[in-house]
Amino acid sequence: MNNMSALLSSYKHGWSLAQEFYTSAEVLRSEADLIWKQVWLFAGFTCELQHPGDYFTYNVFNQSAIIIRDDDGAIHAHHNTCRHRGSVICTEERGNEPTLKCPYHHWVYEKNGNLKNARLMPENFIKEDFGLHRVHVHVLEGIIFISFAREPPDFFQETRDLAPYLEPYNLDYAKVVFRDRYELDANWKLIGENFRECYHCGPVHIEYCHSVIGANLVEDRQEVLEAHIPVWIENGLAVNTIEQTNGSGHYATRYPLRPGFQSYSLDGKPVAPPIGRHKTYDSGVVGLINYPNFWMDAVTDYIWVMRITPIDALRSVVDLTWLVDGKAEEGKDYDVDRLTEFWKITGEQDWHLCENNQRGILSERYSSGPMSPFEMDVVHFHEWYLNILRSGILKKERRGLTT
């Protein structure tokens, strides 16, 4: 921890992070303990759990959570470890089960985590004492966040700021139409940084810049934005950008597509019916972030979400999800290939950039470099990240738990 304190002290505001932040196993252990096992993490969507017994799992480092819908509609999250001898209970990533049965000795748990049956245990065994350990769960407008912390941080500010942007999409009744997964040879922060700036968009993202006015940092989109705002307000849509400038870990904004474009598609035409309570294709783009692992871009007809999860200091998993209105029918209202092609192209351009960035950082000659004025959101990300680590280390030092 003393090494971490020294490394944190070496940070130069407005510059990229030191090499160790992207390569060190010690840094990753601190991140696991002070960030990933403490904050709220995006896990999935309520619409993925339509029926009682529907579940999915989310694994972060050595922690695994089962997120499951109960018979009364409630959503629970439990540690995926049996209270008998610790076996993983759900070995599949998603499924439906009437109860949660440990595959080892067949202890059986209710969906709410209570132990239902422990076979051949002695008469003095008190099954009420051996329910599954709880993982905290918070549902925000159809999006499921979990926290492995014993006492998770307050989620009030995130709820207040993000809910107005999410509400029109009616995500409880949306439908997941495609999932994709990439394992990248890149530190998780490099992926996060990449999605916090468009300094690279002009040189790399031809399709994205063709769709979004101003993404190339050359065009001025202010006039187009000001023309859209009254329409958005009239339609009851949130327009006030929530800047991530105060050390908070979330961000929300709405911005226009290029004139003539109605969706994130290669030709700008809609690829699905309007989602939720949207009636027309003029709501622009909603961009939402909640660190460390939730990125969302939503247009009027579909939603694209990215979940980042570290594997080790040099590798990460990126899970992508596309959602449409729950009433939309494949083959009639949308074609999966057409709906997903925009972000598949853009994403794979980014994966190449992130992996290339990681390879360069591994060089013995890597050193921190200055950010451009167009990368200040990366600086804000660094500030959030470093503040979380500093605060966590200080708390440990006060408790006398430094090693």
Secondary structure, DSSP 8 states (H G I E B T S, - for coil): -HHHHHHHHT--TTB---THHHH-HHHHHHHIIIIITTS-EEEEEGGG--STTEEEEEEETTEEEEEEE-TTS-EEEEESS-TTT---S--SSEEE-SSEE-TTT--EE-TTS-EEE-TT--TT--GGG----B-EEEEETTEEEEE-SSS----HHHHHHHHHHHGGG-GGGEEEEEEEEEEESS-HHHHHHHTT--TTHHHH-HHHHHHSTTTTSSS--HHHHHHHHHHHHHTT-----B---SS-SEEEEEE---TT--SSSTTSS-SS---TT--SS---EEEEEETTTEEEEE-SS-EEEEEEEEEETTEEEEEEEEEEETT--BTTTB-HHHHHHHHHHHHHHHHHHHHHHHHHHTSTT----B--GGGHHHHHHHHHHHHHHHHHHHHHHHTT---
